[in-house]
């Protein structure tokens, strides 16, 4: 048989578990990564919009190396090494702005990360 004290304790346990679960959900959302595929000599999607503090991950699916580098005249936020097939490069964008980038091996490959609140 349950006593009222047991029910209160059980109820408090449910509230605690729900609170922890909600906290985990929030941290997963805050740690989300936006992926840009490098495929067929292009970045896809070519333009993305993220919140400040978010991260972007580029994954090379081509059979040839590619880089991801900040466009000339821009702050050097993006600067990968040459990525072979299935290699990845990831960077966080702490402040708002528009970050143009390109592949130094294939300069016609371009993209933009828009960082806005």
C-alpha positions in Angstrom: 0.0 0.0 0.0 1.1 3.5 -0.8 1.1 6.2 1.8 0.7 9.9 1.0 4.4 10.3 1.7 5.3 7.7 -0.9 3.2 9.4 -3.5 4.8 12.8 -2.8 8.3 11.3 -3.1 7.3 9.4 -6.3 5.8 12.7 -7.8 9.0 14.6 -6.9 11.0 11.9 -8.7 9.0 12.3 -11.9 9.4 16.1 -11.7 13.2 15.7 -11.3 13.4 13.2 -14.2 11.3 15.5 -16.4 13.6 18.5 -15.5 16.7 16.6 -16.3 15.3 15.4 -19.6 14.3 19.0 -20.5 17.8 20.1 -19.7 19.3 17.4 -22.0 17.0 18.5 -24.8 18.1 22.1 -24.5 21.8 21.2 -24.5 21.3 19.0 -27.6 19.6 21.8 -29.4 22.3 24.3 -28.4 25.0 21.8 -29.7 23.4 21.3 -33.1 25.6 21.3 -36.1 24.6 22.3 -39.6 26.1 20.2 -42.3 27.2 21.4 -45.7 27.9 18.6 -48.2 30.7 19.0 -50.7 29.6 17.1 -53.7 29.9 17.4 -57.5 32.2 20.3 -57.1 29.7 22.4 -55.2 28.7 23.3 -51.6 25.2 22.2 -50.7 23.4 24.1 -49.5 25.3 27.0 -51.0 24.0 29.5 -48.4 23.0 28.7 -44.8 21.7 30.8 -41.9 22.6 29.9 -38.3 22.5 31.6 -34.9 25.7 33.0 -33.2 27.6 30.2 -31.4 26.4 27.5 -33.8 28.8 25.2 -35.7 29.0 24.2 -39.3 30.4 20.9 -40.6 31.6 20.5 -44.2 31.9 16.9 -45.4 33.7 16.1 -48.7 31.8 13.5 -50.7 33.8 14.0 -53.9 36.6 11.8 -55.1 39.0 14.8 -55.2 40.3 17.0 -52.4 38.6 20.3 -51.5 39.2 23.0 -49.0 36.9 25.4 -47.2 38.5 28.9 -46.7 37.3 32.4 -45.9 36.9 34.5 -49.0 39.6 37.1 -49.7 39.1 40.3 -47.8 37.2 38.5 -45.0 38.3 37.7 -41.5 40.0 34.2 -41.5 37.3 32.3 -39.6 37.2 29.4 -42.0 40.5 27.7 -42.9 40.5 23.9 -43.6 43.3 21.8 -44.8 42.7 19.8 -48.0 39.9 17.3 -47.3 40.0 13.9 -49.0 36.9 11.8 -49.6 34.7 11.6 -46.5 37.0 14.0 -44.5 35.2 16.6 -42.4 35.9 20.2 -41.2 34.0 22.0 -38.5 34.0 25.5 -37.2 32.0 27.6 -34.7 30.7 31.0 -35.6 30.6 33.1 -32.3 29.5 36.4 -33.7 26.9 37.7 -36.2 27.9 38.4 -39.8 28.1 37.0 -43.3 31.0 34.7 -43.9 31.7 34.0 -47.5 33.9 31.0 -48.3 35.4 29.1 -51.3 37.5 26.1 -52.2 41.1 27.2 -52.8 41.6 24.2 -55.2 38.5 25.0 -57.2 37.8 28.8 -56.7 34.5 28.6 -58.6 33.1 26.7 -55.6 31.6 29.3 -53.2 29.2 29.5 -50.3 28.1 31.8 -47.5 27.3 31.3 -43.8 24.9 33.9 -42.6 25.1 34.3 -38.8 22.1 36.2 -37.3 20.4 36.3 -33.9 
